[in-house]
Amino acid sequence: MIKSLTSLHINHFSQSLYSAQQTRDIDKLAIEQLYQGNGYALMKKAGYALFQFASSLYPEKCHWLIFCGRGNNGGDGYVAATLAKAHDIDVTVVQIGETETLSETLQGEALHAFKDLNKHKNTRIISFESFKSSSITTDDGSYLIIDSMLGTGLAGEVRGEYQKAIAWINQSNHPTIAVDIPSGLSADTGRPLGTAVQADHTITFIGINKGLVTGQAKNYTGTLSYDELGIGSDIKSQVDSLMCLLSSESIKLNLFKRRAADHKGNSGRALFIGGSDGTSGAALLACEASLKSGIGLLSALVGNNAVTPMLSRSPEVMVRGFEKDIEKQLPDLLEPANAVAIGPGLSTAGHAKRLLTDVLKTGKPTIIDADGLNLIAMHPEIWQQHGHGKCILTPHPAEAARLLECSVEEIESDRYLSITKLVDQFQCTVLLKGSGTLISNNSNNIYICYLGNEAMASGGMGDVLSGLILSFLAKSQDCIESTKYAAFIHAMAGESASQQGIIGCLPTDVISASKLIINETLEKIAT
């Protein structure tokens, strides 16, 4: 059964993620335990799923260009080509490398698939170089491209004919389906290895590679779908994975549900600190998000210029402005709080360092974002002396780079490694923002939020996320579960708010959408 990773199929998201080596291990186990060593039987199943996927998506495309490499990825393409020819679809197999010696150079299942394809009359297999100089016309809209060149085993940068073929595919105007992974994309990091196919759809089999769901991956995969090919948990459980896609089923939602007799005092008491003069919008967004997500009581310590706008926009917030005796009023605000958020719009000057220090000294569950993270990077002694495991750090890549004293490019080149380093260094819950947000803590499990889209590329979205985490953390005091739930709601609300258009989707739109998403998820819990 083919499933797509979209918000419409969110219930299918409880999936483990695997490295390239782990998927090969699962593949080997399946062949041994389910197919008695017959790997070609499994390849035929994958090729059939590919054929069904392509023909259902593009029934009007009567000409298929299937670009094949020399490994098992190419073998899937051969099987799909055989099925397409049997259904009277005009197929051209564009082979990378020489075609005359394929019978001698191909091995294993790929060779078997190639021989079956050659049983059909008028089989058209042409090298890429010959294809470019041939009289085959691809100018009309009847063509579909299937990328079966490079699979998940690619390690080095793409070169030679593969590089040229990828460039040709990307410059064409034809819809493209990638098999397993867009050729050139790293299966472990989501980073293009020099260049990669920009597919409209990607279908992957058996297990989802971790590189398909974070970093730059969405720029290349298009819509991501998968088919387990009947390989269930009895096989997959034999390969340990500490990574999984975030879904409502992977969150302990009962922590956030209100009971019939609940009141404001036991629905979470929180304190927000930030929004200095000139950046007061961060405070307004975070506090409004916290209110809309169910906080019982919310206090805010903000810049003096933010007090009146805060009261006008959200009179539910008990707001105070920064004053000269800030050190004296802070204990009164901190004492009743179940959780604290500090950083958005705070600045790194004046009172900021003292505020962060005093908050950390309490040992209370604390979200540290934006300037709070910058303060830790500027003054590492703050964390060394007062940091603790009940904190949640929420850096975007630039903030993560400051914390780890490296470049943004290093952070993004392997986001899984980056979040592991952050957790190891700070020994608390970390949320690494970006496409395919990553969440982890000392358990070494990594949760990946695949949802969310480019509509959320707008200033203030991170402040909304901080407000959501604050509300959930004040209710539950569970750092990892609150972070997971907030990331999930934030992403779902972003997708919901963008249904009226990608451009112009604002953080306030996400706040409005979050209330409905929260109530919908909590209603699923049996009473």
C-alpha positions as CSV (number, residue, x, y, z in Angstrom):
1,M,0.0,0.0,0.0
2,I,1.4,3.4,-1.1
3,K,1.2,6.2,1.5
4,S,2.1,9.8,1.1
5,L,3.7,11.9,3.8
6,T,1.2,14.8,3.8
7,S,-1.0,16.2,6.5
8,L,-3.9,14.3,4.9
9,H,-2.2,11.1,5.9
10,I,-0.9,12.2,9.3
11,N,-2.0,8.9,10.9
12,H,0.6,7.1,8.8
13,F,3.5,9.1,10.3
14,S,4.3,6.8,13.1
15,Q,7.3,5.5,11.2
16,S,10.9,4.8,12.2
17,L,13.6,6.3,10.0
18,Y,16.7,4.5,8.9
19,S,20.2,5.2,7.6
20,A,21.2,3.9,4.2
21,Q,23.0,0.9,5.8
22,Q,20.0,0.1,7.9
23,T,17.7,0.0,5.0
24,R,20.1,-2.4,3.3
25,D,20.1,-4.5,6.4
26,I,16.3,-4.6,6.4
27,D,16.3,-5.5,2.7
28,K,18.6,-8.4,3.3
29,L,16.6,-9.7,6.3
30,A,13.4,-9.5,4.2
31,I,15.0,-11.5,1.3
32,E,16.3,-14.1,3.7
33,Q,13.2,-14.5,5.9
34,L,10.3,-13.8,3.5
35,Y,11.6,-14.7,0.1
36,Q,13.9,-17.6,0.9
37,G,16.9,-15.8,-0.7
38,N,15.0,-14.7,-3.8
39,G,15.9,-11.0,-4.1
40,Y,14.4,-10.7,-7.5
41,A,11.0,-11.4,-6.1
42,L,11.3,-8.4,-3.9
43,M,12.6,-6.3,-6.7
44,K,9.6,-7.2,-8.9
45,K,7.3,-6.2,-6.1
46,A,9.1,-2.8,-5.9
47,G,9.0,-2.4,-9.7
48,Y,5.3,-3.2,-9.7
49,A,4.6,-0.6,-7.0
50,L,6.6,1.9,-9.0
51,F,4.6,1.2,-12.1
52,Q,1.3,1.5,-10.3
53,F,2.4,4.7,-8.7
54,A,3.6,6.3,-11.9
55,S,0.6,5.2,-14.0
56,S,-1.9,6.4,-11.4
57,L,-0.3,9.8,-11.0
58,Y,0.2,10.4,-14.7
59,P,-2.3,8.2,-16.7
60,E,-2.1,10.7,-19.6
61,K,1.6,10.3,-20.1
62,C,2.1,7.8,-23.0
63,H,5.9,8.1,-23.2
64,W,8.1,7.2,-20.3
65,L,11.8,8.0,-20.1
66,I,13.3,5.7,-17.5
67,F,16.9,6.7,-16.6
68,C,18.7,3.7,-15.2
69,G,21.9,3.2,-13.4
70,R,23.8,-0.1,-13.0
71,G,22.6,-1.1,-9.5
72,N,19.4,-2.3,-7.9
73,N,17.9,1.1,-8.3
74,G,18.2,0.7,-12.0
75,G,16.8,-2.8,-11.6
76,D,13.5,-1.3,-10.2
77,G,13.4,0.8,-13.4
78,Y,13.8,-2.2,-15.6
79,V,10.9,-4.0,-13.9
80,A,8.7,-0.9,-14.3
81,A,9.7,-0.6,-17.9
82,T,8.7,-4.2,-18.6
83,L,5.3,-3.6,-17.0
84,A,4.8,-0.3,-18.9
85,K,5.6,-2.0,-22.2
86,A,3.1,-4.7,-21.4
87,H,0.5,-2.0,-20.9
88,D,1.3,-0.4,-24.3
89,I,3.2,2.6,-22.9
90,D,6.0,3.7,-25.1
91,V,9.2,3.3,-23.0
92,T,12.7,4.4,-23.6
93,V,15.3,3.2,-21.1
94,V,18.1,5.8,-20.9
95,Q,21.1,3.8,-19.6
96,I,23.9,5.6,-17.9
97,G,27.1,4.2,-19.4
98,E,27.6,1.7,-22.3
99,T,24.6,-0.4,-23.2
100,E,26.4,-3.1,-25.3
101,T,28.1,-4.7,-22.3
102,L,25.1,-4.6,-19.9
103,S,24.6,-8.4,-20.0
104,E,28.2,-8.9,-18.8
105,T,28.5,-6.0,-16.3
106,L,25.2,-6.1,-14.5
107,Q,24.9,-8.4,-11.5
108,G,22.3,-10.1,-9.3
109,E,18.7,-8.9,-9.4
110,A,19.5,-6.0,-11.7
111,L,20.8,-8.4,-14.3
112,H,17.7,-10.6,-13.9
113,A,15.4,-7.6,-14.4
114,F,17.4,-6.5,-17.5
115,K,17.1,-10.0,-19.1
116,D,13.3,-10.0,-18.5
117,L,13.0,-6.6,-20.1
118,N,14.9,-7.7,-23.2
119,K,12.4,-10.5,-23.7
120,H,10.0,-7.9,-25.1
121,K,10.2,-7.1,-28.7
122,N,11.4,-3.6,-29.8
123,T,12.9,-2.9,-26.4
124,R,14.5,0.5,-26.6
125,I,17.6,0.8,-24.4
126,I,19.9,3.7,-25.3
127,S,22.9,5.2,-23.6
128,F,22.5,8.7,-22.3
129,E,25.1,10.1,-24.8
130,S,23.3,8.4,-27.6
131,F,20.0,9.7,-26.3
132,K,21.2,13.3,-26.4
133,S,22.2,13.0,-30.0
134,S,19.2,10.9,-31.1
135,S,16.2,12.0,-33.1
136,I,13.8,11.2,-30.1
137,T,11.7,14.3,-29.7
138,T,10.6,15.1,-26.1
139,D,9.2,18.6,-26.8
140,D,5.5,17.7,-26.3
141,G,3.7,17.2,-23.0
142,S,3.3,13.4,-23.2
143,Y,6.5,12.4,-21.5
144,L,7.1,11.2,-17.9
145,I,10.6,10.9,-16.5
146,I,11.5,8.2,-14.0
147,D,14.8,8.5,-12.1
148,S,16.2,5.1,-11.3
149,M,19.9,6.0,-11.5
150,L,21.5,6.4,-8.1
151,G,20.1,4.8,-5.0
152,T,20.7,5.2,-1.3
153,G,24.2,3.9,-1.4
154,L,25.8,7.0,-3.0
155,A,28.6,8.4,-0.8
156,G,30.8,10.7,-3.0
157,E,29.8,13.6,-5.2
158,V,28.0,12.9,-8.4
159,R,30.3,13.0,-11.5
160,G,30.5,12.2,-15.2
161,E,27.4,11.0,-17.1
162,Y,25.3,10.9,-13.9
163,Q,26.0,14.6,-13.4
164,K,25.1,15.4,-17.0
165,A,21.9,13.2,-16.9
166,I,20.7,15.0,-13.7
167,A,21.3,18.4,-15.3
168,W,19.3,17.3,-18.4
169,I,16.4,16.0,-16.2
170,N,16.3,19.2,-14.2
171,Q,16.3,21.4,-17.2
172,S,13.4,19.5,-18.9
173,N,9.8,20.5,-18.3
174,H,8.6,16.9,-17.8
175,P,7.2,15.6,-14.5
176,T,9.8,13.4,-12.7
177,I,9.4,10.5,-10.3
178,A,12.4,9.5,-8.3
179,V,12.8,5.9,-7.2
180,D,13.9,5.4,-3.6
181,I,15.7,8.7,-3.5
182,P,16.4,11.5,-6.0
183,S,19.7,10.6,-7.6
184,G,22.5,12.6,-6.0
185,L,20.7,13.2,-2.6
186,S,22.4,11.8,0.5
187,A,20.2,9.2,2.1
188,D,21.7,10.0,5.5
189,T,21.8,13.8,5.6
190,G,19.4,15.1,2.9
191,R,22.3,17.1,1.4
192,P,22.8,17.1,-2.4
193,L,26.1,15.5,-3.2
194,G,27.2,18.0,-5.8
195,T,23.9,17.9,-7.6
196,A,20.6,16.0,-7.4
197,V,17.5,15.4,-9.3
198,Q,14.7,17.8,-8.5
199,A,11.8,15.4,-8.6
200,D,8.1,16.2,-8.4
201,H,7.4,12.9,-6.6
202,T,9.6,10.4,-4.8
203,I,8.5,6.9,-3.9
204,T,10.7,4.9,-1.5
205,F,10.4,1.3,-0.4
206,I,10.5,-0.8,2.7
207,G,11.8,1.9,5.1
208,I,12.2,5.7,4.9
209,N,15.7,7.0,4.9
210,K,16.4,9.7,7.4
211,G,17.9,12.0,4.7
212,L,14.6,12.2,2.9
213,V,12.9,14.2,5.7
214,T,15.2,17.1,6.7
215,G,17.6,19.7,5.5
216,Q,17.3,20.5,1.8
217,A,15.5,17.2,1.0
218,K,12.1,18.8,0.2
219,N,13.7,20.8,-2.5
220,Y,14.5,17.6,-4.3
221,T,11.9,14.9,-3.3
222,G,8.7,16.8,-4.1
223,T,5.8,14.8,-2.6
224,L,7.3,11.9,-0.6
225,S,5.5,8.6,-0.7
226,Y,6.5,5.1,0.5
227,D,5.4,1.5,0.2
228,E,6.5,-1.0,2.8
229,L,6.1,-3.8,0.3
230,G,4.5,-6.0,3.0
231,I,7.6,-5.9,5.2
232,G,6.2,-5.4,8.7
233,S,7.5,-4.7,12.1
234,D,8.6,-8.3,12.7
235,I,11.4,-7.7,10.2
236,K,12.1,-4.0,10.9
237,S,12.3,-4.5,14.6
238,Q,15.4,-6.5,14.1
239,V,17.2,-3.3,13.0
240,D,17.4,-0.8,15.8
241,S,16.4,2.8,15.0
242,L,16.4,5.8,17.4
243,M,14.7,8.1,14.9
244,C,11.1,8.4,14.0
245,L,8.6,10.8,12.3
246,L,6.6,12.9,14.7
247,S,2.9,12.4,14.7
248,S,0.0,12.7,17.1
249,E,0.5,9.0,17.8
250,S,4.0,9.5,19.0
251,I,3.0,12.2,21.6
252,K,1.6,11.5,25.1
253,L,-1.4,13.7,24.5
254,N,-3.0,12.8,27.8
255,L,-0.5,15.1,29.4
256,F,-2.2,18.1,27.8
257,K,-5.9,17.2,28.0
258,R,-8.0,19.1,30.5
259,R,-10.2,17.3,33.0
260,A,-13.7,18.3,33.8
261,A,-12.9,19.9,37.1
262,D,-9.7,21.7,36.0
263,H,-9.3,25.4,36.8
264,K,-6.8,28.1,35.8
265,G,-4.5,27.3,38.6
266,N,-3.8,23.7,37.6
267,S,-3.9,24.4,33.8
268,G,-0.4,25.8,33.9
269,R,1.2,28.9,35.3
270,A,3.8,30.4,33.1
271,L,6.2,33.4,32.8
272,F,7.4,34.9,29.6
273,I,10.5,37.2,29.6
274,G,11.5,39.1,26.5
275,G,10.3,41.8,24.1
276,S,12.6,44.6,24.9
277,D,11.9,48.0,23.4
278,G,12.1,47.8,19.6
279,T,11.4,44.0,19.5
280,S,8.1,44.0,21.5
281,G,6.4,42.1,18.7
282,A,8.2,38.9,19.7
283,A,6.6,39.1,23.1
284,L,3.1,39.7,21.7
285,L,3.3,36.8,19.4
286,A,4.7,34.3,22.0
287,C,2.2,35.3,24.6
288,E,-0.8,35.2,22.3
289,A,0.3,31.7,21.1
290,S,0.5,30.6,24.7
291,L,-2.9,31.9,25.5
292,K,-4.5,30.3,22.4
293,S,-2.9,26.9,23.3
294,G,-4.5,26.7,26.7
295,I,-2.3,28.3,29.3
296,G,-4.1,28.8,32.6
297,L,-2.3,31.8,33.9
298,L,0.3,33.8,32.0
299,S,2.6,36.6,33.3
300,A,5.0,38.6,31.1
301,L,8.0,40.7,31.9
302,V,8.6,42.9,28.8
303,G,10.0,46.2,27.6
304,N,8.1,49.2,28.9
305,N,7.0,50.1,25.3
306,A,5.4,46.6,25.0
307,V,3.1,46.9,28.1
308,T,0.3,49.0,26.5
309,P,0.2,47.0,23.2
310,M,0.2,43.8,25.2
311,L,-2.7,44.9,27.4
312,S,-4.6,46.1,24.3
313,R,-4.1,42.9,22.3
314,S,-4.1,40.3,25.1
315,P,-5.7,41.6,28.3
316,E,-5.5,38.1,29.7
317,V,-1.7,38.5,30.2
318,M,-0.6,39.8,33.6
319,V,2.1,42.1,32.2
320,R,4.9,44.2,33.8
321,G,7.5,46.4,32.2
322,F,11.2,46.3,32.8
323,E,12.0,48.7,35.7
324,K,15.1,49.7,37.6
325,D,14.3,47.2,40.4
326,I,13.9,44.3,38.0
327,E,16.0,42.0,40.2
328,K,13.5,42.6,43.0
329,Q,10.3,42.0,41.1
330,L,11.6,38.9,39.2
331,P,11.4,36.5,42.3
332,D,7.7,37.4,42.7
333,L,7.1,36.5,39.1
334,L,9.2,33.3,39.1
335,E,7.9,31.8,42.3
336,P,4.4,30.7,41.1
337,A,5.5,29.8,37.6
338,N,5.5,26.1,36.5
339,A,7.5,27.0,33.4
340,V,9.4,30.0,32.0
341,A,10.3,31.1,28.5
342,I,13.1,33.6,28.0
343,G,14.7,35.1,25.0
344,P,12.4,36.3,22.2
345,G,13.1,40.0,21.7
346,L,15.1,40.1,25.0
347,S,18.3,41.7,23.6
348,T,21.7,40.8,24.9
349,A,22.5,44.0,26.6
350,G,21.8,45.6,30.0
351,H,19.6,43.4,32.3
352,A,19.4,40.4,29.9
353,K,22.4,38.4,31.2
354,R,21.2,38.9,34.8
355,L,17.7,37.8,33.9
356,L,18.8,34.6,32.2
357,T,21.1,33.8,35.1
358,D,18.4,34.3,37.7
359,V,15.9,32.2,35.7
360,L,18.3,29.3,35.4
361,K,19.2,29.4,39.1
362,T,15.6,28.4,39.9
363,G,16.0,25.1,38.1
364,K,12.5,25.4,36.7
365,P,11.5,24.0,33.3
366,T,12.7,26.7,30.9
367,I,12.5,27.4,27.2
368,I,15.5,29.4,26.0
369,D,15.2,30.9,22.5
370,A,16.6,33.7,20.4
371,D,18.6,36.2,22.5
372,G,18.6,33.7,25.4
373,L,20.6,31.4,23.1
374,N,22.8,34.2,22.0
375,L,23.6,35.1,25.6
376,I,24.7,31.5,26.3
377,A,26.9,31.6,23.2
378,M,28.4,35.0,24.3
379,H,28.7,34.0,28.0
380,P,29.2,30.2,28.1
381,E,29.8,30.5,31.9
382,I,26.1,31.1,32.4
383,W,25.3,27.6,31.2
384,Q,28.4,26.1,32.8
385,Q,27.3,27.4,36.2
386,H,23.6,27.2,36.0
387,G,22.4,25.2,33.0
388,H,20.3,22.1,33.8
389,G,18.4,19.3,32.2
390,K,14.9,20.9,32.5
391,C,15.8,23.4,29.8
392,I,14.6,23.4,26.2
393,L,16.9,25.0,23.7
394,T,15.3,26.0,20.4
395,P,18.0,27.2,18.0
396,H,17.7,27.9,14.3
397,P,20.8,26.9,12.3
398,A,22.6,30.2,12.9
399,E,22.0,30.1,16.6
400,A,23.1,26.5,16.7
401,A,26.3,27.5,14.9
402,R,27.0,30.1,17.5
403,L,26.4,27.5,20.3
404,L,28.7,25.0,18.7
405,E,31.2,27.5,17.5
406,C,31.0,26.4,13.9
407,S,29.5,27.6,10.6
408,V,25.9,27.4,9.5
409,E,27.1,25.2,6.6
410,E,28.5,22.7,9.1
411,I,25.2,22.6,11.0
412,E,23.1,22.1,7.8
413,S,25.5,19.6,6.2
414,D,24.4,17.0,8.8
415,R,21.6,18.1,11.0
416,Y,21.4,14.8,12.8
417,L,25.0,15.1,13.8
418,S,24.4,18.7,14.8
419,I,21.5,18.0,17.2
420,T,23.4,15.1,18.7
421,K,26.3,17.5,19.4
422,L,24.0,20.1,20.9
423,V,22.4,17.5,23.2
424,D,25.7,16.1,24.2
425,Q,27.1,19.5,25.1
426,F,24.0,20.9,26.9
427,Q,22.5,17.8,28.3
428,C,18.9,18.9,27.9
429,T,16.1,18.9,25.3
430,V,17.0,20.5,22.0
431,L,14.8,21.5,19.0
432,L,16.8,22.3,15.9
433,K,14.6,24.4,13.6
434,G,14.5,24.2,9.9
435,S,12.9,22.1,7.2
436,G,12.5,18.8,8.9
437,T,12.7,20.1,12.5
438,L,14.7,17.8,14.8
439,I,14.0,17.2,18.5
440,S,16.1,15.2,20.9
441,N,17.2,14.9,24.5
442,N,19.4,12.7,26.6
443,S,17.6,9.5,25.6
444,N,19.3,9.9,22.1
445,N,16.0,9.4,20.4
446,I,15.5,11.9,17.5
447,Y,12.0,13.0,16.4
448,I,11.6,14.6,13.1
449,C,8.7,16.9,12.3
450,Y,8.3,16.5,8.5
451,L,5.2,18.7,8.3
452,G,5.3,22.5,7.8
453,N,6.1,24.3,4.6
454,E,7.6,27.3,3.0
455,A,4.7,29.5,4.0
456,M,6.3,29.6,7.4
457,A,9.4,31.4,6.2
458,S,8.3,34.5,8.0
459,G,9.8,36.4,11.0
460,G,8.0,35.7,14.2
461,M,7.2,32.0,13.5
462,G,9.8,31.0,16.1
463,D,8.2,33.2,18.7
464,V,4.9,31.5,18.2
465,L,6.6,28.1,18.7
466,S,8.2,29.3,22.0
467,G,4.7,30.4,23.2
468,L,3.3,27.0,22.3
469,I,6.0,25.1,24.1
470,L,5.6,27.4,27.1
471,S,1.9,26.6,27.4
472,F,2.4,22.8,27.1
473,L,5.4,22.8,29.4
474,A,3.5,24.7,32.2
475,K,0.7,22.2,32.0
476,S,2.9,19.0,31.9
477,Q,6.4,19.9,33.1
478,D,7.6,17.3,30.6
479,C,10.3,18.9,28.4
480,I,10.5,16.4,25.6
481,E,6.7,15.8,25.2
482,S,5.9,19.5,25.4
483,T,8.5,20.2,22.7
484,K,7.2,17.4,20.4
485,Y,3.6,18.5,20.8
486,A,4.4,22.1,20.2
487,A,6.4,21.3,17.0
488,F,3.6,19.1,15.7
489,I,0.9,21.7,16.4
490,H,3.1,24.5,15.0
491,A,3.7,22.6,11.7
492,M,0.1,21.5,11.3
493,A,-1.2,25.0,12.0
494,G,1.3,26.3,9.4
495,E,0.0,24.0,6.8
496,S,-3.6,24.8,7.7
497,A,-3.0,28.6,7.5
498,S,-1.2,28.3,4.2
499,Q,-4.2,26.7,2.4
500,Q,-5.3,30.2,1.4
501,G,-1.9,30.8,-0.1
502,I,1.8,30.3,0.6
503,I,2.7,33.9,0.2
504,G,1.5,36.2,3.0
505,C,0.9,33.6,5.7
506,L,1.7,35.3,9.0
507,P,2.6,34.1,12.4
508,T,-0.8,35.4,13.6
509,D,-2.5,33.2,11.1
510,V,-0.6,30.2,12.6
511,I,-1.7,31.2,16.1
512,S,-5.4,31.3,15.0
513,A,-5.1,27.9,13.3
514,S,-3.3,26.3,16.3
515,K,-6.4,26.5,18.5
516,L,-8.4,24.3,16.2
517,I,-5.6,21.8,15.6
518,I,-5.0,21.5,19.4
519,N,-8.6,20.7,20.1
520,E,-8.8,18.3,17.2
521,T,-5.8,16.3,18.4
522,L,-7.0,16.2,22.0
523,E,-10.5,15.1,21.1
524,K,-9.0,11.9,19.8
525,I,-8.1,10.8,23.3
526,A,-10.6,8.4,24.7
527,T,-12.3,9.8,27.8
